[in-house]
Amino acid sequence: MIALIAGPSKPPRFAQGLGLPYLGAVLEEAGFEPRIFDLYPPSPDTDDTAVLDERLAEVLAEARPEIVGMTIHTPEYAARVRLARLVRERLPEVLLVAGGHHPTAEPEDLIRNTDFDVCVSGEGEETLLEIARRVGAGSGRGAMEWLDGIAGVVYSRDGEVVHGLRRRNPDVDSLPQQAHHLLGLADYNPHPALGMRSVGVVTYRGCPKRCAFCLNPQGHRVRHRSVSLVVDELARVVQEFGINGFNVYDNLFGLTREHSLAICEEIVRRRLKVVWDCWTAGDLVDAELAERMRAAGCVRVGFGAESGDDEVLAKSHRGFSVAQHQAGLDALHAAGLKTQPFLMVGLPGESEESVRRTVEFAKRCGADEVELSLHRPYPGTALWQRPEEFGVRIIRGPNFEASLETQSLSREAMLATARNASDELKSGGVGGGDFLRWDVYDWE
Ligand code: SF4
């Protein structure tokens, strides 16, 4: 048995991300028995970590998996390392596999300093399947030479960290449909933006942009799913689970205009009654596409504006200007779609003046909600690897926490400027929105 562990993150839980249902599907298709454990069901009788740990330990002791896999994003680093220790104490022989953004960016630390045995880089379906096959054939913890030759793995052998060959990302149409049934969808809460239960889907993987603050673990090559397979998946979820809500987790909906248009047209042609949201940025969505999205059930669009200052956008290699963002937002608003721009303070070139321009953009852009956060640099990004190239200094904390200084704003000044911006937007009630997130430097 292969256990894939989601959570713990703060309840309530909405639709789970895409990674584990895709991994589960690939393993099931090959005849393995994966299970997904989400530590936080939607109506928990407790969120006491010790109690949840004990529950997980009991389940693992009963199921006795040969492999335990966890996805790690950098903010969860400490929690995942702690969980790995707990699993190791209960199941000393289990193979602990880490995948996702953080193991892709910083595998050596996980291999040298934590209980994880193997890191999987990038998209993990084919790599985890190969690991499962070899474990199924009798391999396990120990000398680990059996991992030699598997692409996409990082592990320790004879005290040395070994990096396997890079794996070419898969053709997305060759992957099976996500194993939504492994998530126990009935247990999740309605998604707040959709007002109903929902599942995540993608219409493509990859991103050609090179934003300095993004790890882009799916690579720059864009791989589209065929239109019929995407809409088949929506129809199957509606029919099998009675769920009509979808979160389209494309990096940028509308990136390939004809593909996005075709998805919308196919939903309308099949008369599928679905409700969905998605993400985009810049002027990728024009008036015609926005109308088709609305007709196909889209109700809300998260919008990666990031800044209201053109110089900051250019220095961050965002690939869009403020005018392009406004054009995209105008098209979405004209079609009657709600938008939620995401803005950050703390990007390259940030100054008091640029933050002022971001605040003014937030006020005038016409969005229903604006989310302002403090930028936290992440391992694996161009900013993290080459800060001097972007004119910034990165101050690192424990567990990969980090903050950023520019030539104009010290760390303290950045924090104060961001606080003032947040207060101003809150007191102005930007577009009637009340959803202003505040990421403080939380290691202090
Ligand atoms: S932030 Fe979005 S647009 Fe930029 S590289 Fe990452 S996925 Fe692509």
Residues whose N, C-alpha, C, O or C-beta is under 5 A from the ligand:
A	BS01	SF4	C207 K209 R210 C211 C214 N216 N251
